[in-house]
Amino acid sequence: MKGSVTLVGAGCGPGLITAAGLEAVRQAEVLVYDALLDSALLKEAPADCEMIPAGKRCGAHSVLQDEISRILCDKAMEGKRVVRLKGGDSFVFGRGGEECLCLEAAGIPVSVIPGVTSAVAVPEHFGIPVTHRGAAQSFTVVTGRSGTGEAENYGALAALKGTLVFLMGIRSLGEITGRLMENGKDPETPAAVLTRGFSPEEGRIDGTLSTIASLAEDAPTPGILVVGETADMHLGDSAGAAGPLSGCSAVVAGTRHFAEKTARRLRELGAEASPAVCMEIVPLKNNIPEIFEGYDWLVFTSANGTGIFFETLRERGTDLRHLGKVRFACIGPGTAEQLLHHGFCADLVPERYTARDLGEALAEVCGREAEKSCPEGKGTAAGRILILRAEQGSPELTEALKRAGVSYEDRKIYRTDPVDPETGPAGEKIDPERQKAGRHGYLVFGSAGCVRAWFRYRGIPEGTVPVCIGRYTENELGKHFGGGCLTAESYTAEGIAEAIRADRENSRKAAGGRS
């Protein structure tokens, strides 16, 4: 029984895939994908989806087009739902038409979901409208590198009064601009070269038709040449109004929840951030008590533990009203947010989000309450505090309680098993080209366990700066890595972002001092 193939345009940057395209990826049984895609899209595919990289970078195709078409046909003939994930739009110099014709010739059902093309999105990102009232009533998209060897009609192009957008033309700037001027295009026409749009290395070079080739002589690929009256505009320049981490990149290592949530926040602040799952959560649900009447406090030290706790209660059919008299303590705002998701507000969150500070804050509260109820007594009744956390949790939490004479019960409700950050948990396939920390400026570790898991499989490539949450994580890193690191004093994504921002600012000042 024949399957089907859907050509999906992935867009030209993070978040630019359509809702229909994303749903197709989530339903795929086979995903054949190009390079230079947002790596987060690959994680949207089902865990058992067969992942097939199809290369395609400027000047280097790891898989030839005929081979890609053959793969699509073969996988569809196996009865699979195949998604061909292509950068930008499948039909805008994407050779999607060739793939469609091949599939139709084989009698395989094929459909197309449009994508956001770089011909419009990248200029728009840099504040250049391809059409604008009074300046350009049309725009023309031209390939700067013909696959057939056929020459463009530069006489017709030069006569157009709208915007000209040349894709894949960075290596041919001199030829393109020269032929436009030879055919009568005004040398003073505004022109702009836009390189590596929607990436940390993105850049814009402004000039005129007569100067842009020399100004952008060393411009990196991929890039776009824009020629026309709108090319000197900066309307709502998203690239110019980027966040505080614009221009930097990072890999965030840890559990799936931590890595994806933190990477998402860093992207919101302007960084290109990718999650790298190096720890798999294994629940230990039998360690969660059946009843909670003997406890005054439930203590959570992670969002993972909070989620596992309430998932277990739901599976058991536990009536949450049994928790009505219990108070909750959380190590930080992220854990408190997860608790609130389940309908409970945290009664205690320490000012500093560390295990020691949580223990000391709990000890202080319990001490005051014990003194109030029994001025001559000390401590609290046995079993009043229930700690629900991971194996190998920081001993600083329970040491603080011991010093204060506070009784507690420490339950290990999950463990973290290390997994290779290039492959992820069993069944998950991740493009190794997009997961190598060497392509990123910073490598974020969220816990000491995360450090141990990472170094079981990987090292830190030269030039990559490790970022640790807290001194406990920093101390663990020192056992595996002899170089320096950044330490985020605040145990949040904002704390990580601030450490990176300060490091980049210091680097800029140092570079200025040497020049």
N, C-alpha and C positions, 0 to 999 in steps of 0.2 A: 504494500500500500504506500503510495507516494505521500511524502510530507509536503512542506511548503517552505518558502523562503520569503522573509520580509527584509527589505532594504531600509535601514534606519539611519537617518542623518543625526549624528551625535551632537551637532553644533560645533562651534569653534572655541569653546571655553567652558569652564566649570559652571554648571547650572543652566546651560543653554540648550539642553535636549528638551524636546517637547514632552508633554505628559503622555501622549500616545506612544512616543518612542520609548520612554522609560517603562511603560507597561509591557511593551513588546519584549524588552530585555528581560523583564522579570518572568516572562512566560517561556523564555527560550530553552530549548533542549540542547542546542548547539549555538555557540556564539563565535562568529568569525570576525575579528576586530582589527582595525588599523592601529598603527602607532600614533603617537601624538594625540591621544584621547585623554579625557579626564579619567584618571585611574579609578576614581570612586565609582564610575559607571560599571566597572567589571564586578564590583561587589554586589551589584543589584541583581545579577544573574542567580538562579537557583544553585544551591550547593552542589547538585549533581549534574550541572550543566557542563557539557564538553567545551572547553575553551581553546580556540585555535587562533594564535596571533598571525596576522597577515602582513606585517611589516609596513612598508611604504613611508619612507622619509625622503627628503629631497636628495636625489642622486643615489639612493640606496634602497632597493626593493628586496627584502628578504624572501618574499614569495612573488613569483611572476604572475601577471594578470591571468594568463591561461590556466595556471595552477589553481588560483583562487576560484575561478569559475568552475573548474573540475571538482574542487572540494565542495562547493555549494551544491552542485548536482548530485554528487555521491551521497552526501549527508541527507539531502532531501529524499533520495531514492531509498534510503533506509527507513523512511517513514517519520523522520524527525522534524520538529519545528525549528527551523534554522533562522537565525537573525544575523544579517550582515551589517555590522556596526561600522559606519564610515564617518570620518571627520567632516565637519561642515554639513553640506548637503550632498546627497548621493549623485546628483546630476550636474552640479556646477563643477566642471572639470574633475569629477570624481570617478568617472568611468563606470558609474552605476548603470548607464544605458547598455554597455557591453554585457554586463552581468545579467541584466534583464533579458536581453535577446538570447543569450545562451540558455537560460532557464526556460524561456518560452519554447525554444526549439526542442528542448527535451521533454516538453509537456508538463513541466513542473509549475504549480500555482505560485505566483510571485506578486507581492504587493509592495508599495513604497510609502514610507512615512517621511515627509519632508524634514529637513534640518535647517538650522540657522546658518547661512553661509557667511564666511569671513569677508566676502565682497561687500557686504552691508554692515555686518556686526563690528568688524575691527575699525573701519573709519568712524562709525558711530561711537565706539568705545573711546576713541581719541577726540571726540567732539567735532567730527567732520560729517555733515549730512550729505548723502549722495545726491539728494535733490533739495532745492531750497527756492522758495518763491523769489523771483527776480534775479536769481543767480544760476540756477540749473533746473531745467524742467524735465530732464531725462538723465539717465546714467547708463553707461555701457561697460560691461565686464569683458575683459580681454585676457587671454592667457599670454603670459610672457615667455612661455616655453611650449612651442607647438610639438605635439607628439607625431604629427604627420609630415612636418617639414614645410607645410604650406604657409606662405607669407600672408600676413594680414594686409588689408587695404588701408595703408596709412593715410592715403589721400582722403578717404571717407572719414577716417577717425579724426584727422586734423580739422576737418570741416565741422565736426559736431560741436555744438555750444554747451552741451551738458557735461557731466562729470565722467571722466575716464578712470576706470579702476583696472589695474593690471595685476593679476595674480601670478605668482611664481616667476616674477620678472626681476628679482634683485640682481641676478648675475648678468642681466642684459640691459641694465639701466641706460648705459651710454647709447646702445643701439636704438632702444625704444624712443628716448628723448630726441636723439638726433634725427630719426626718421620723421617724427612728428614735426620738428622744426623745418626739415627739408621740404615738407609738404604744406608749409604755410602756417603752422601753429605758432602763435606769438611766444617768443622766448621768455617774456615776462609773466606768462601764465603761472599762477601759484601751483606748486607741486609739493607733495609730502611723501616720505617713505615711512611706513609703519612696520616695525619688525616685532616678531614674536608676540603678537597681541594676546592678551589674557594670560600672560606668564610673568614670573618674577623678572625676566630679562627683557620685558617689552620696552620699546623705545620709539621715539618719533623724531624725525629729521625734517625740518621745513626748509624750503627753498623755492626756486622757480624752475621752469622747464629747462633753462639754460645752465643752472647751477646744481641741480639736485644730484646728478650723476657723480660729480666730484665730491659733493658733501657727503654722499652716502656710499662712497667707494668701498669702505670696509664694513658696511652694514651686514649683520648676520642674517641668515635665513632661518625660518621662512619670513617673507615680508611682502608688503603690498605697496605699489606705487599708485598714488592718487593724483590726478591732474585735472585742474579746473578751478573755477572761481571759489568753490567751497573749500578748497584744500588748505586755505590759510585760516579757517574758522576753528574755534575751540568752544563749541556750544555744549554745555553740560559735560565737559571733558572728564569722563569717568576715570581715565588713567591718571590725569592730573590731580584728581581729587581722591586719590587712593588712601587707604587706611594707614595707620602708623607702621604696619609691617609690610607695606608694599615693597616689592623688590626682593624679598627674602623667601626662602623655602625651607621646609622642615618635614621630617618624618616623625610621627608620634607613635612610639612603641608602647604596648601594654595590652590589656584586655580589650575585647571588641568595644565594649561600652565606653571605656576611657579614651581609647585611641580615636574612635570615630567622633565622639562628642568634642574632644579637645581639638582635633584637626578641623572640625567644622567651625569652631569659634575662632581659631587662628585664621581661617580663610575669610571669615567675616571682618577681620582686622586687616586684611589685605595680603596675607601671606599665601603662597602656594603650599598647602599642607596635605600630606597623605598619611592615612593611618597604616600602621604595620602591626598586625595582630601577632604577638609573640607569647601570649598566655591564653590558655583555654580554661574557662570556668567549669569546674566539676562540682555540682551541688552535693552536699552531704546532708540530705534532708532528714535522715533518721536522728540527727543530733539536735533537731529542733524540738523542744518540749511539746507535749500535747495540751497542757494546761498552764496558765500563767497567773493563777491566783496568789502565788507566793512571792511575786516580784513587784517591786515598786518602780523599777526602771528597766527599760529595754535600751540597749546601747548598740548603735550601728556605726561602723567605721568605714563603710563604703556603700556606694549605690548598688553594687553587685549584691552585697549581703542583704540589703533592704529588699531588693527585688526577689531574691530567692526565698526570703522569709515569707513575704506575702503570697508568692506563688504557691508555696507549700501549704499555707493556711487555706488558700482557695481550693487546692486539690483535695484537702482533707474535709472540706465543707465546714470549716470552723466559722462560727458566728463571731464576727469582729466585735460585737458588743462585749465579749469576754475581755477585751483589752481596754474597756472603758476607764478603769482606774489606774492603768499603767501610764507612766510618763516616759517620754522618749528623749534620748540624748544622741546627737549626731556629731560626727567629727568636723563637718564643714557644710557649707551651703549646698554643694552638689548632692550630698547625701540627704540633707534636709529637703531638698527639692524632690528627690525620689520618694521620700516619706510622704510628702504632701500629695504626690500623685496618687497615693493609696488612701488619701483622706485623713491623714493625721499631721498635725503641726508639731514640729520639734519643740520640746520644752527647754532644751539646753543645747547651745552651739557655742563652743569656746571662741574667744576673740582671735586666737591663733589656731590654725587648723592642723594641730599635731596630736599624736597619741598621748604625749605627756600632758599637754594642755587640757585635753579632754579628761584625762584621769584626775588631774588636779582640780578642775572645775567640778567634777562629780564629787570628789572627796570633800571639797569645801561645802557644797550644798548639803551633802549627807551629814557632815559634821555639825552644821548649824541646826539641822532638823533633829539630830540625835540629842544635841545639847538642850534644845527647846523642849523636847518630850521628856528627857530625863537628865537634868542638870548634872547629876553625879555620874552618869553613864558615859560610855565612849563607844563610838562606832555605830553600826547599824546591825539589825538582825541578819542572821545568815541567809544567803540566797536572795536578798532584796534586789541586788543588781544582776541582771542577766546580759552578758556581752555576747553578741552574735556577730562573728567575724570569720576571716579566713584563717587557715592554718598558717603558721609562721607570721602571725600578726606581731606588731611591735610590742616588745615586753614593757615598754615605757608606760603603757596604759595601766597594766595591772600593778606595776611597781609603785606608781603614784597612789593607787588605792591601798596597797599593802602598807605603805609608809603612814597612811592616815588611819590605819586600822579598820578600813571599810571592807565588809564581806562582799564577795562577788562570786559569780559562776561564769566561767569563760567557755563558751560553746563554739566549736569550730564547725561552721555550717557550709563551708565550701573550701575547695583547694584550687590552686592555679597550676596547671600543668604546662610546661614550656612547649611551644611549637615553633617551627621554623618560620621566621617572619617573611620569608620569600614565598612560602606556600600556604601559610595559614593553617587553621584546623583541618582535620581530615575531610577530604572531599572538596575543599575550597581551592580554586585555582586563581592565582594572582599573577599578573604580568610582571616577571622579574625585572624587566627593563625599567618599569616605573616604581619599583620598590627598593632599588638599591640606594642605600643611604648616601653613597658617594655622589649622587646627583643632587643632594640637598645640602643646604648650609648648616642646618641644626638637626640634632637627634634628641628627642625629648623622652625622658624616662619618668614614669609616674610613681614608681615605688622601687624598693630594694629588690623585691621579687622579679620585677620587670627587668632590672639590670641582670640578674642571674639568668633569666630566661633568654635574654638577648645574646649574652656571651656564650651560651651553650652552643649556639649555631653561627654567630656572626661576630665580627669585630667592629671597630669604628674606623672607617676609611680616613686616610690623611686629608686634612682640610675641613673635616666635619666637626662642629662644635657640639659636645654633649650638653644637655640641659637637664638638671635634676630638680625634682620637687623635694625640697627640704634637705636637712643635713644627714638624715638617716640614709636617704637614697644616695647622697653624695659620698658618704663613707663606704657604702657598698660598691659604688663605681670605682673608688680608689683601689679596691682589691683586684680589679680586672684591667684597669686602664691607668697608664702612667701620666697622661697629659692632664691639662686643666679642664675645667668645666664651668658652666654657669649654674647658679643655684637660685631657684625661685623660692623666696621666703614665704610667699602667699601660696597656699596649696590649691590654686585655681588656674583656669586657662588664662585669666587676666594676669596672674602672677607670672606665668610662663611668658606671656607676651611682653610684660614689662622687662623681664630679664633679657629677652632677645632685643627689644628696642634699645635698652641701655647699652648693650654690647655693641650694637650697630652704631650708635651715636659715639661711643668711645673710639670705635675703629675709624669713623670719619674724622674725629678730632685728631687722632694719631696720624692719619694720612695727611691731614692739613698741616700738622706740625713738621712733617718731614719734607713737605714740598717747598 
